[in-house]
C-alpha cells in the first residue's frame, strides 16, 4: 500500500533512493565539521530521511528526534525547554542526572548542553530538529544563534564536540542559512532533497503494488512520472488512486486522475498556492517568465529562485528555472488564468520612467541584488542610463516581469495610475 499521510517508515519498502544523502549525513556524524541542513519543499521526504538516518546509525550514536511542529508558534523559553525535555526523555535521563535546570533561554540552553555532554558518555549526540518552520522567525533565529555558538565554541569547550545538529525545513530555512545576517551562514552543509528519478519512481510504484498483492500487466510508473517528475508525495498519491480500479490502468486513466486532482486535491496544491499568495508579485514575476518560455537562470544566490525552489515550484534544468513538474505547471496555468486579482504587466517604457522618477541609485542597486544582476556591470553611468540598461538587460533575459512585480510591491501606488 502507498503512504500518503505522514513520513515513510525507515524499514518500509516504500523508502527508496536517498543513498547519497544518507552517506553525506553519516559524514556529518563522523566528523563534526558542519551544522547539517536538510532543505526541501513540503512533502518531499525530509522527515522520512531523518528517521532513516537515525535507524541506520543508532548503533554508533545517540539520536534525539525533535518535531518542532509540536510547539508551533513557541516563544524562546517554550522552545528551549521543549528541546531539553525531549532530549532527556529520549536519552533516558532526568535533570537530576545532569545537575542543571531545564533551560529557558540561549545562555541556559548552552549550560544544559555542556552538562548533558558530561553526563552522556557517547561519541556523538545527534539532535535532529525537524519542522523548523513551525517556530516564529524570532524564536528560530535565537535557536540558530545558540546552535552556532555551540558549534563554533567546540574547540574551546570540548563538551560541545559531542553534539551534531541537523535542522530540517523548507523556505523558512533561508533566513537561517543564507544571507549576510543569517545565523548559520558559513557553518552549514546543506542537502537539497531532489525528486525521484524515473528508475526510483519505478521501484517505488512496483514496491507499492507488491504490498497490495495487485498484479498489473504493465507498470504505470512511466505515466505517473510524466506528470509528477518523481515528486515523492504526488507519485504515491497518483499510484494509490490506481489500486481500486477493476480494469488495468492506461495512460489516459492517469491523465483523468490528474485532471481530477487539479480540481479536488486538498493537501498539496492548496499549500502551494497559499505560499504563492496573489500579492507576492516578485515570485509570480519569475513564474510568469517561465510560463512564457523565458526561463531565468537558476541560481540559489537569487533570493526569488531560492524561495521558489523551497516552496516547491521550480527546479534546475540545465541551469534554467523550470516548473517542477507537469502537474504543477497545469495547476499554475489554470490558477493564473482564473485569478482576477493578479495585475497585468506594464509598458517597459513606463517602467523605465518609474525607475528614474521614484527610485534612487541605491534603490536600483538593491533591485539588482534581489534579481541577481551585477549593478556595477550595467554599461552606462547616471541613474537614467542605469534604469534604461536594467530594463533592457532583464527584458533580454526574460526577467522583466520579476522587476515589474518587485517594483509594484515596493511602490504599489504608482501602478494604480493609468498608463
C-alpha positions as a Markdown table, in Angstrom:
| # | Residue | x | y | z |
|---|---|---|---|---|
| 1 | Unk | 0.0 | 0.0 | 0.0 |
| 2 | Unk | 1.1 | 3.5 | -0.6 |
| 3 | Unk | 1.8 | 6.1 | 2.1 |
| 4 | Unk | 0.0 | 9.4 | 1.6 |
| 5 | Unk | -0.1 | 10.5 | 5.2 |
| 6 | Unk | 3.0 | 11.2 | 7.3 |
| 7 | Unk | 6.5 | 10.0 | 6.8 |
| 8 | Unk | 7.6 | 6.7 | 5.3 |
| 9 | Unk | 8.9 | 4.3 | 8.0 |
| 10 | Unk | 12.6 | 3.6 | 7.8 |
| 11 | Unk | 12.1 | -0.1 | 7.2 |
| 12 | Unk | 9.3 | 0.3 | 4.6 |
| 13 | Unk | 10.0 | -0.9 | 1.0 |
| 14 | Unk | 8.5 | 2.5 | 0.0 |
| 15 | Unk | 11.6 | 4.3 | 1.2 |
| 16 | Unk | 13.6 | 4.4 | -2.0 |
| 17 | Unk | 16.7 | 6.3 | -3.1 |
| 18 | Unk | 18.5 | 8.9 | -0.9 |
| 19 | Unk | 21.7 | 6.8 | -0.9 |
| 20 | Unk | 23.9 | 9.9 | -1.5 |
| 21 | Unk | 22.1 | 12.0 | 1.1 |
| 22 | Unk | 22.3 | 9.3 | 3.8 |
| 23 | Unk | 26.1 | 8.9 | 3.1 |
| 24 | Unk | 26.5 | 12.7 | 3.4 |
| 25 | Unk | 24.7 | 12.7 | 6.7 |
| 26 | Unk | 26.8 | 9.9 | 8.1 |
| 27 | Unk | 29.8 | 12.1 | 7.4 |
| 28 | Unk | 28.2 | 14.8 | 9.4 |
| 29 | Unk | 28.0 | 12.4 | 12.4 |
| 30 | Unk | 31.5 | 11.0 | 12.0 |
| 31 | Unk | 33.3 | 14.4 | 11.7 |
| 32 | Unk | 31.7 | 17.4 | 13.4 |
| 33 | Unk | 32.6 | 19.9 | 10.7 |
| 34 | Unk | 29.2 | 21.4 | 9.9 |
| 35 | Unk | 25.8 | 22.1 | 11.2 |
| 36 | Unk | 23.6 | 19.9 | 8.9 |
| 37 | Unk | 20.7 | 21.4 | 7.0 |
| 38 | Unk | 18.1 | 19.3 | 5.1 |
| 39 | Unk | 16.1 | 21.5 | 2.8 |
| 40 | Unk | 13.2 | 20.6 | 0.6 |
| 41 | Unk | 9.7 | 21.6 | -0.2 |
| 42 | Unk | 6.7 | 20.3 | 1.7 |
| 43 | Unk | 6.1 | 16.5 | 1.3 |
| 44 | Unk | 9.5 | 15.9 | -0.3 |
| 45 | Unk | 10.6 | 13.4 | 2.4 |
| 46 | Unk | 12.6 | 15.4 | 4.9 |
| 47 | Unk | 11.2 | 13.7 | 8.0 |
| 48 | Unk | 11.5 | 10.3 | 6.3 |
| 49 | Unk | 15.2 | 10.9 | 5.7 |
| 50 | Unk | 15.8 | 12.0 | 9.3 |
| 51 | Unk | 14.1 | 8.8 | 10.6 |
| 52 | Unk | 16.1 | 6.7 | 8.1 |
| 53 | Unk | 19.5 | 8.1 | 9.1 |
| 54 | Unk | 18.6 | 7.6 | 12.7 |
| 55 | Unk | 17.8 | 4.0 | 12.1 |
| 56 | Unk | 21.0 | 3.3 | 10.1 |
| 57 | Unk | 23.3 | 5.0 | 12.6 |
| 58 | Unk | 21.7 | 4.4 | 16.0 |
| 59 | Unk | 24.1 | 1.6 | 16.9 |
| 60 | Unk | 27.0 | 4.1 | 16.8 |
| 61 | Unk | 25.5 | 7.4 | 18.0 |
| 62 | Unk | 22.8 | 8.7 | 20.4 |
| 63 | Unk | 19.9 | 10.3 | 18.5 |
| 64 | Unk | 17.3 | 12.7 | 19.5 |
| 65 | Unk | 14.5 | 13.4 | 17.0 |
| 66 | Unk | 12.5 | 16.6 | 17.8 |
| 67 | Unk | 9.4 | 17.5 | 15.9 |
| 68 | Unk | 9.1 | 21.3 | 16.4 |
| 69 | Unk | 5.6 | 21.2 | 14.9 |
| 70 | Unk | 4.5 | 20.1 | 18.5 |
| 71 | Unk | 5.3 | 23.6 | 19.7 |
| 72 | Unk | 4.0 | 25.6 | 16.8 |
| 73 | Unk | 4.4 | 29.3 | 17.5 |
| 74 | Unk | 6.5 | 28.8 | 20.6 |
| 75 | Unk | 8.4 | 31.6 | 22.2 |
| 76 | Unk | 12.1 | 31.4 | 23.2 |
| 77 | Unk | 11.5 | 29.8 | 26.6 |
| 78 | Unk | 9.0 | 27.2 | 25.4 |
| 79 | Unk | 11.4 | 26.3 | 22.5 |
| 80 | Unk | 14.5 | 25.7 | 24.6 |
| 81 | Unk | 12.5 | 23.9 | 27.4 |
| 82 | Unk | 10.8 | 21.6 | 25.0 |
| 83 | Unk | 14.0 | 20.6 | 23.2 |
| 84 | Unk | 15.6 | 19.9 | 26.6 |
| 85 | Unk | 12.7 | 17.8 | 27.8 |
| 86 | Unk | 12.6 | 15.7 | 24.6 |
| 87 | Unk | 16.3 | 15.2 | 24.7 |
| 88 | Unk | 16.3 | 14.0 | 28.3 |
| 89 | Unk | 13.3 | 11.7 | 27.8 |
| 90 | Unk | 14.7 | 10.1 | 24.6 |
| 91 | Unk | 18.2 | 9.6 | 26.2 |
| 92 | Unk | 16.6 | 8.1 | 29.3 |
| 93 | Unk | 17.9 | 10.9 | 31.6 |
| 94 | Unk | 16.5 | 13.4 | 34.1 |
| 95 | Unk | 17.6 | 16.8 | 35.3 |
| 96 | Unk | 19.0 | 15.1 | 38.4 |
| 97 | Unk | 21.4 | 13.2 | 36.1 |
| 98 | Unk | 22.8 | 16.3 | 34.6 |
| 99 | Unk | 22.6 | 18.5 | 37.7 |
| 100 | Unk | 21.1 | 21.6 | 36.0 |
| 101 | Unk | 17.6 | 23.0 | 35.5 |
| 102 | Unk | 15.7 | 23.0 | 32.2 |
| 103 | Unk | 16.8 | 25.9 | 30.0 |
| 104 | Unk | 14.7 | 28.9 | 29.3 |
| 105 | Unk | 16.9 | 31.0 | 27.1 |
| 106 | Unk | 20.0 | 30.7 | 24.9 |
| 107 | Unk | 22.5 | 31.0 | 27.8 |
| 108 | Unk | 20.9 | 28.3 | 29.9 |
| 109 | Unk | 20.5 | 26.1 | 26.9 |
| 110 | Unk | 24.3 | 26.1 | 26.3 |
| 111 | Unk | 24.8 | 25.3 | 30.0 |
| 112 | Unk | 22.3 | 22.4 | 29.6 |
| 113 | Unk | 24.2 | 21.1 | 26.6 |
| 114 | Unk | 27.5 | 21.1 | 28.5 |
| 115 | Unk | 26.0 | 19.3 | 31.4 |
| 116 | Unk | 24.4 | 16.8 | 29.2 |
| 117 | Unk | 27.6 | 16.1 | 27.4 |
| 118 | Unk | 29.4 | 15.3 | 30.7 |
| 119 | Unk | 26.5 | 13.0 | 31.7 |
| 120 | Unk | 26.1 | 11.1 | 28.5 |
| 121 | Unk | 29.3 | 9.3 | 27.6 |
| 122 | Unk | 28.6 | 8.8 | 23.9 |
| 123 | Unk | 30.8 | 9.5 | 21.0 |
| 124 | Unk | 28.1 | 11.7 | 19.5 |
| 125 | Unk | 24.7 | 13.1 | 20.5 |
| 126 | Unk | 22.8 | 13.9 | 17.3 |
| 127 | Unk | 19.9 | 16.4 | 17.6 |
| 128 | Unk | 17.6 | 16.1 | 14.6 |
| 129 | Unk | 15.4 | 19.3 | 14.7 |
| 130 | Unk | 12.5 | 18.8 | 12.2 |
| 131 | Unk | 10.0 | 21.3 | 11.0 |
| 132 | Unk | 11.9 | 24.5 | 11.9 |
| 133 | Unk | 9.3 | 26.5 | 10.1 |
| 134 | Unk | 6.8 | 25.8 | 12.9 |
| 135 | Unk | 8.8 | 28.3 | 15.1 |
| 136 | Unk | 8.2 | 32.0 | 14.8 |
| 137 | Unk | 11.2 | 33.6 | 13.0 |
| 138 | Unk | 12.4 | 35.4 | 16.1 |
| 139 | Unk | 12.4 | 32.1 | 18.1 |
| 140 | Unk | 14.1 | 30.2 | 15.2 |
| 141 | Unk | 16.8 | 32.8 | 14.9 |
| 142 | Unk | 17.6 | 32.6 | 18.7 |
| 143 | Unk | 17.8 | 28.8 | 18.5 |
| 144 | Unk | 20.0 | 29.1 | 15.4 |
| 145 | Unk | 22.4 | 31.5 | 17.2 |
| 146 | Unk | 22.6 | 29.1 | 20.1 |
| 147 | Unk | 23.5 | 26.2 | 17.8 |
| 148 | Unk | 26.1 | 28.3 | 16.0 |
| 149 | Unk | 27.6 | 29.3 | 19.4 |
| 150 | Unk | 27.9 | 25.7 | 20.5 |
| 151 | Unk | 29.4 | 24.7 | 17.1 |
| 152 | Unk | 31.9 | 27.4 | 16.9 |
| 153 | Unk | 33.0 | 27.0 | 20.6 |
| 154 | Unk | 33.6 | 23.3 | 20.3 |
| 155 | Unk | 37.4 | 23.7 | 20.3 |
| 156 | Unk | 37.2 | 25.9 | 23.4 |
| 157 | Unk | 34.5 | 24.0 | 25.2 |
| 158 | Unk | 35.3 | 20.3 | 24.5 |
| 159 | Unk | 31.8 | 19.3 | 25.7 |
| 160 | Unk | 30.3 | 20.7 | 22.6 |
| 161 | Unk | 32.3 | 18.3 | 20.4 |
| 162 | Unk | 29.9 | 15.5 | 21.2 |
| 163 | Unk | 27.0 | 17.3 | 19.5 |
| 164 | Unk | 25.8 | 17.2 | 15.9 |
| 165 | Unk | 22.9 | 19.5 | 15.0 |
| 166 | Unk | 20.8 | 18.8 | 12.0 |
| 167 | Unk | 17.9 | 21.2 | 11.1 |
| 168 | Unk | 15.2 | 20.4 | 8.5 |
| 169 | Unk | 12.8 | 22.8 | 6.8 |
| 170 | Unk | 11.7 | 24.5 | 3.7 |
| 171 | Unk | 11.7 | 28.1 | 2.6 |
| 172 | Unk | 11.8 | 29.1 | 6.3 |
| 173 | Unk | 15.4 | 27.8 | 6.5 |
| 174 | Unk | 16.6 | 30.5 | 4.1 |
| 175 | Unk | 16.5 | 33.1 | 6.9 |
| 176 | Unk | 18.8 | 30.9 | 9.0 |
| 177 | Unk | 21.3 | 29.5 | 6.5 |
| 178 | Unk | 21.7 | 32.1 | 3.8 |
| 179 | Unk | 22.1 | 35.9 | 3.6 |
| 180 | Unk | 24.6 | 38.2 | 5.2 |
| 181 | Unk | 23.0 | 38.2 | 8.6 |
| 182 | Unk | 21.8 | 34.6 | 8.7 |
| 183 | Unk | 23.0 | 33.0 | 12.0 |
| 184 | Unk | 24.1 | 29.7 | 10.4 |
| 185 | Unk | 25.7 | 31.1 | 7.3 |
| 186 | Unk | 29.1 | 29.6 | 6.6 |
| 187 | Unk | 28.7 | 26.8 | 9.2 |
| 188 | Unk | 26.1 | 24.7 | 7.4 |
| 189 | Unk | 26.4 | 21.8 | 4.9 |
| 190 | Unk | 23.1 | 21.6 | 3.1 |
| 191 | Unk | 21.2 | 18.7 | 1.5 |
| 192 | Unk | 18.6 | 19.8 | -1.0 |
| 193 | Unk | 16.2 | 17.0 | -1.5 |
| 194 | Unk | 15.6 | 16.2 | -5.1 |
| 195 | Unk | 12.7 | 14.4 | -6.7 |
| 196 | Unk | 13.0 | 10.8 | -7.6 |
| 197 | Unk | 14.5 | 9.7 | -10.9 |
| 198 | Unk | 12.4 | 7.5 | -13.3 |
| 199 | Unk | 14.2 | 4.4 | -12.0 |
| 200 | Unk | 13.5 | 5.3 | -8.4 |
| 201 | Unk | 9.8 | 6.1 | -9.3 |
| 202 | Unk | 9.6 | 2.7 | -11.0 |
| 203 | Unk | 10.9 | 1.0 | -7.8 |
| 204 | Unk | 8.6 | 2.9 | -5.6 |
| 205 | Unk | 5.5 | 2.1 | -7.7 |
| 206 | Unk | 6.4 | -1.5 | -8.0 |
| 207 | Unk | 7.0 | -1.9 | -4.3 |
| 208 | Unk | 3.7 | -0.2 | -3.5 |
| 209 | Unk | 1.7 | -2.5 | -5.8 |
| 210 | Unk | 3.6 | -5.6 | -4.4 |
| 211 | Unk | 2.4 | -4.7 | -0.9 |
| 212 | Unk | -1.2 | -4.6 | -2.2 |
| 213 | Unk | -1.0 | -8.1 | -4.0 |
| 214 | Unk | -2.2 | -6.5 | -7.2 |
| 215 | Unk | -0.5 | -7.6 | -10.4 |
| 216 | Unk | -0.6 | -5.2 | -13.3 |
| 217 | Unk | 0.2 | -6.3 | -16.9 |
| 218 | Unk | 2.1 | -3.0 | -17.4 |
| 219 | Unk | 3.6 | -0.8 | -14.7 |
| 220 | Unk | 2.0 | 2.7 | -14.7 |
| 221 | Unk | 5.2 | 4.2 | -13.3 |
| 222 | Unk | 6.2 | 5.9 | -16.5 |
| 223 | Unk | 2.8 | 7.5 | -16.9 |
| 224 | Unk | 2.9 | 8.8 | -13.3 |
| 225 | Unk | 6.4 | 10.1 | -13.8 |
| 226 | Unk | 5.4 | 12.1 | -16.8 |
| 227 | Unk | 3.1 | 14.1 | -14.6 |
| 228 | Unk | 5.0 | 14.2 | -11.3 |
| 229 | Unk | 8.6 | 14.1 | -12.4 |
| 230 | Unk | 9.3 | 12.0 | -9.4 |
| 231 | Unk | 7.6 | 14.2 | -6.7 |
| 232 | Unk | 7.6 | 11.8 | -3.8 |
| 233 | Unk | 4.2 | 12.6 | -2.4 |
| 234 | Unk | 2.4 | 13.1 | -5.7 |
| 235 | Unk | 3.8 | 9.9 | -7.1 |
| 236 | Unk | 2.4 | 7.9 | -4.2 |
| 237 | Unk | -0.9 | 9.8 | -4.3 |
| 238 | Unk | -1.4 | 9.1 | -8.0 |
| 239 | Unk | -0.4 | 5.5 | -7.6 |
| 240 | Unk | -2.8 | 5.0 | -4.7 |
| 241 | Unk | -5.7 | 6.0 | -6.9 |
| 242 | Unk | -5.0 | 3.1 | -9.2 |
| 243 | Unk | -5.4 | 0.5 | -6.5 |
| 244 | Unk | -9.2 | 0.3 | -6.5 |
| 245 | Unk | -9.5 | 0.1 | -10.3 |
| 246 | Unk | -11.1 | -3.1 | -11.7 |
| 247 | Unk | -9.6 | -2.6 | -15.1 |
| 248 | Unk | -5.9 | -2.3 | -15.9 |
| 249 | Unk | -4.9 | 1.4 | -16.0 |
| 250 | Unk | -3.8 | 3.2 | -19.1 |
| 251 | Unk | -2.0 | 6.5 | -19.7 |
| 252 | Unk | -5.4 | 8.0 | -20.3 |
| 253 | Unk | -6.6 | 6.7 | -16.9 |
| 254 | Unk | -3.7 | 8.6 | -15.2 |
| 255 | Unk | -4.5 | 11.7 | -17.2 |
| 256 | Unk | -8.1 | 11.7 | -16.0 |
| 257 | Unk | -7.0 | 11.2 | -12.4 |
| 258 | Unk | -4.6 | 14.2 | -12.7 |
| 259 | Unk | -7.3 | 16.4 | -14.1 |
| 260 | Unk | -9.5 | 15.4 | -11.1 |
| 261 | Unk | -6.6 | 16.1 | -8.7 |
| 262 | Unk | -6.1 | 19.6 | -10.2 |
| 263 | Unk | -9.7 | 20.4 | -9.1 |
| 264 | Unk | -10.0 | 18.5 | -5.8 |
| 265 | Unk | -6.6 | 17.7 | -4.3 |
| 266 | Unk | -6.5 | 19.4 | -0.9 |
| 267 | Unk | -3.2 | 18.5 | 0.8 |
| 268 | Unk | -0.5 | 19.7 | -1.5 |
| 269 | Unk | -1.8 | 22.2 | -4.1 |
| 270 | Unk | -3.6 | 24.5 | -1.6 |
| 271 | Unk | -0.4 | 24.8 | 0.4 |
| 272 | Unk | 1.4 | 25.6 | -2.8 |
| 273 | Unk | -0.9 | 28.4 | -3.7 |
| 274 | Unk | -1.0 | 29.8 | -0.2 |
| 275 | Unk | 2.7 | 30.1 | -0.4 |
| 276 | Unk | 2.3 | 31.8 | -3.7 |
| 277 | Unk | -0.2 | 34.4 | -2.5 |
| 278 | Unk | -1.6 | 36.7 | -5.2 |
| 279 | Unk | 0.2 | 39.7 | -3.6 |
| 280 | Unk | 3.6 | 38.0 | -3.7 |
| 281 | Unk | 4.3 | 39.7 | -7.0 |
| 282 | Unk | 8.1 | 39.1 | -7.3 |
| 283 | Unk | 7.6 | 35.4 | -7.1 |
| 284 | Unk | 4.8 | 35.5 | -9.7 |
| 285 | Unk | 7.1 | 37.6 | -11.9 |
| 286 | Unk | 9.6 | 34.7 | -12.1 |
| 287 | Unk | 6.8 | 32.1 | -12.7 |
| 288 | Unk | 5.3 | 34.2 | -15.5 |
| 289 | Unk | 8.7 | 34.3 | -17.2 |
| 290 | Unk | 8.8 | 30.5 | -17.0 |
| 291 | Unk | 5.3 | 30.2 | -18.3 |
| 292 | Unk | 6.2 | 32.4 | -21.3 |
| 293 | Unk | 9.2 | 30.3 | -22.2 |
| 294 | Unk | 11.6 | 33.0 | -20.9 |
| 295 | Unk | 13.0 | 30.9 | -18.1 |
| 296 | Unk | 15.5 | 32.9 | -16.0 |
| 297 | Unk | 18.8 | 31.4 | -14.9 |
| 298 | Unk | 18.7 | 29.0 | -11.9 |
| 299 | Unk | 20.8 | 30.3 | -9.1 |
| 300 | Unk | 20.3 | 29.8 | -5.3 |
| 301 | Unk | 22.1 | 33.1 | -4.8 |
| 302 | Unk | 19.0 | 34.7 | -6.3 |
| 303 | Unk | 16.6 | 35.1 | -3.4 |
| 304 | Unk | 13.5 | 34.7 | -5.5 |
| 305 | Unk | 14.7 | 31.5 | -7.1 |
| 306 | Unk | 15.9 | 30.1 | -3.8 |
| 307 | Unk | 12.5 | 30.7 | -2.3 |
| 308 | Unk | 10.6 | 29.2 | -5.2 |
| 309 | Unk | 12.7 | 26.1 | -5.1 |
| 310 | Unk | 11.9 | 25.5 | -1.4 |
| 311 | Unk | 8.3 | 26.3 | -1.8 |
| 312 | Unk | 8.4 | 23.5 | -4.3 |
| 313 | Unk | 7.6 | 25.4 | -7.5 |
| 314 | Unk | 10.8 | 25.4 | -9.6 |
| 315 | Unk | 13.7 | 23.1 | -10.3 |
| 316 | Unk | 17.0 | 23.4 | -12.0 |
| 317 | Unk | 17.1 | 22.1 | -15.6 |
| 318 | Unk | 20.4 | 22.7 | -17.4 |
| 319 | Unk | 21.0 | 26.0 | -15.5 |
| 320 | Unk | 17.5 | 27.4 | -16.1 |
| 321 | Unk | 14.4 | 27.6 | -13.9 |
| 322 | Unk | 11.6 | 25.2 | -14.9 |
| 323 | Unk | 8.3 | 24.4 | -13.2 |
| 324 | Unk | 8.8 | 21.4 | -11.0 |
| 325 | Unk | 6.5 | 19.0 | -12.8 |
| 326 | Unk | 3.8 | 18.9 | -15.4 |
| 327 | Unk | 1.0 | 18.6 | -12.8 |
| 328 | Unk | 2.2 | 21.8 | -11.1 |
| 329 | Unk | 2.5 | 23.5 | -14.5 |
| 330 | Unk | -1.1 | 22.7 | -15.4 |
| 331 | Unk | -2.4 | 23.7 | -12.0 |
| 332 | Unk | -0.5 | 27.0 | -12.0 |
| 333 | Unk | -1.7 | 27.9 | -15.6 |
| 334 | Unk | -5.3 | 27.4 | -14.6 |
| 335 | Unk | -4.8 | 29.3 | -11.3 |
| 336 | Unk | -3.2 | 32.1 | -13.2 |
| 337 | Unk | -6.0 | 32.3 | -15.7 |
| 338 | Unk | -8.7 | 32.2 | -13.1 |
| 339 | Unk | -7.1 | 34.8 | -10.7 |
| 340 | Unk | -8.5 | 38.2 | -11.5 |
| 341 | Unk | -6.5 | 39.7 | -8.5 |
| 342 | Unk | -3.2 | 39.4 | -10.2 |
| 343 | Unk | -2.2 | 42.7 | -12.0 |
| 344 | Unk | -1.1 | 42.8 | -15.6 |
| 345 | Unk | 2.4 | 43.8 | -16.7 |
| 346 | Unk | 3.1 | 47.4 | -17.6 |
| 347 | Unk | 4.7 | 49.0 | -20.6 |
| 348 | Unk | 8.6 | 48.8 | -20.3 |
| 349 | Unk | 8.9 | 52.5 | -21.2 |
| 350 | Unk | 6.7 | 53.4 | -18.3 |
| 351 | Unk | 8.6 | 51.1 | -16.0 |
| 352 | Unk | 11.9 | 52.8 | -17.0 |
| 353 | Unk | 10.4 | 56.2 | -16.2 |
| 354 | Unk | 9.1 | 55.0 | -12.8 |
| 355 | Unk | 12.7 | 53.8 | -12.0 |
| 356 | Unk | 14.1 | 57.2 | -13.0 |
| 357 | Unk | 11.4 | 59.3 | -11.1 |
| 358 | Unk | 10.8 | 57.3 | -8.0 |
| 359 | Unk | 13.9 | 55.1 | -7.3 |
| 360 | Unk | 17.3 | 56.3 | -6.1 |
| 361 | Unk | 20.6 | 54.9 | -7.3 |
| 362 | Unk | 20.8 | 52.8 | -4.1 |
| 363 | Unk | 17.2 | 51.6 | -4.7 |
| 364 | Unk | 18.4 | 50.4 | -8.2 |
| 365 | Unk | 21.3 | 48.7 | -6.6 |
| 366 | Unk | 19.0 | 46.9 | -4.2 |
| 367 | Unk | 16.8 | 45.8 | -7.0 |
| 368 | Unk | 19.7 | 44.4 | -8.9 |
| 369 | Unk | 20.9 | 42.5 | -5.8 |
| 370 | Unk | 17.4 | 40.9 | -5.3 |
| 371 | Unk | 17.2 | 40.0 | -9.0 |
| 372 | Unk | 20.7 | 38.6 | -9.3 |
| 373 | Unk | 22.1 | 41.4 | -11.5 |
| 374 | Unk | 25.5 | 42.9 | -11.2 |
| 375 | Unk | 24.7 | 46.5 | -10.8 |
| 376 | Unk | 28.3 | 47.7 | -11.5 |
| 377 | Unk | 28.3 | 45.8 | -14.8 |
| 378 | Unk | 25.5 | 47.9 | -16.3 |
| 379 | Unk | 27.2 | 49.5 | -19.3 |
| 380 | Unk | 26.5 | 53.2 | -18.5 |
| 381 | Unk | 26.7 | 56.0 | -15.9 |
| 382 | Unk | 23.9 | 58.0 | -14.3 |
| 383 | Unk | 20.6 | 56.9 | -12.9 |
| 384 | Unk | 18.6 | 57.4 | -16.1 |
| 385 | Unk | 21.1 | 55.3 | -18.1 |
| 386 | Unk | 21.3 | 52.6 | -15.4 |
| 387 | Unk | 17.5 | 52.4 | -15.3 |
| 388 | Unk | 17.3 | 52.0 | -19.1 |
| 389 | Unk | 20.1 | 49.4 | -19.2 |
| 390 | Unk | 18.5 | 47.4 | -16.3 |
| 391 | Unk | 15.2 | 47.2 | -18.1 |
| 392 | Unk | 16.9 | 46.1 | -21.4 |
| 393 | Unk | 19.1 | 43.6 | -19.5 |
| 394 | Unk | 16.1 | 41.9 | -17.8 |
| 395 | Unk | 13.9 | 42.1 | -20.9 |
| 396 | Unk | 16.6 | 40.2 | -22.9 |
| 397 | Unk | 16.8 | 37.5 | -20.3 |
| 398 | Unk | 13.1 | 37.0 | -19.8 |
| 399 | Unk | 13.1 | 38.5 | -16.3 |
| 400 | Unk | 11.3 | 41.8 | -16.8 |
| 401 | Unk | 8.1 | 40.5 | -15.1 |
| 402 | Unk | 10.1 | 39.9 | -12.0 |
| 403 | Unk | 11.4 | 43.5 | -12.0 |
| 404 | Unk | 7.8 | 44.8 | -12.6 |
| 405 | Unk | 6.5 | 42.7 | -9.8 |
| 406 | Unk | 9.2 | 43.8 | -7.4 |
| 407 | Unk | 8.7 | 47.5 | -8.2 |
| 408 | Unk | 4.9 | 47.0 | -7.8 |
| 409 | Unk | 5.5 | 45.6 | -4.3 |
| 410 | Unk | 7.8 | 48.4 | -3.3 |
| 411 | Unk | 5.8 | 51.3 | -4.8 |
| 412 | Unk | 2.2 | 49.9 | -5.2 |
| 413 | Unk | 0.6 | 53.4 | -5.5 |
| 414 | Unk | 2.5 | 54.1 | -8.7 |
| 415 | Unk | 0.9 | 51.1 | -10.5 |
| 416 | Unk | -2.7 | 52.0 | -9.8 |
| 417 | Unk | -2.3 | 55.0 | -12.1 |
| 418 | Unk | -3.4 | 54.6 | -15.8 |
| 419 | Unk | -0.7 | 54.5 | -18.3 |
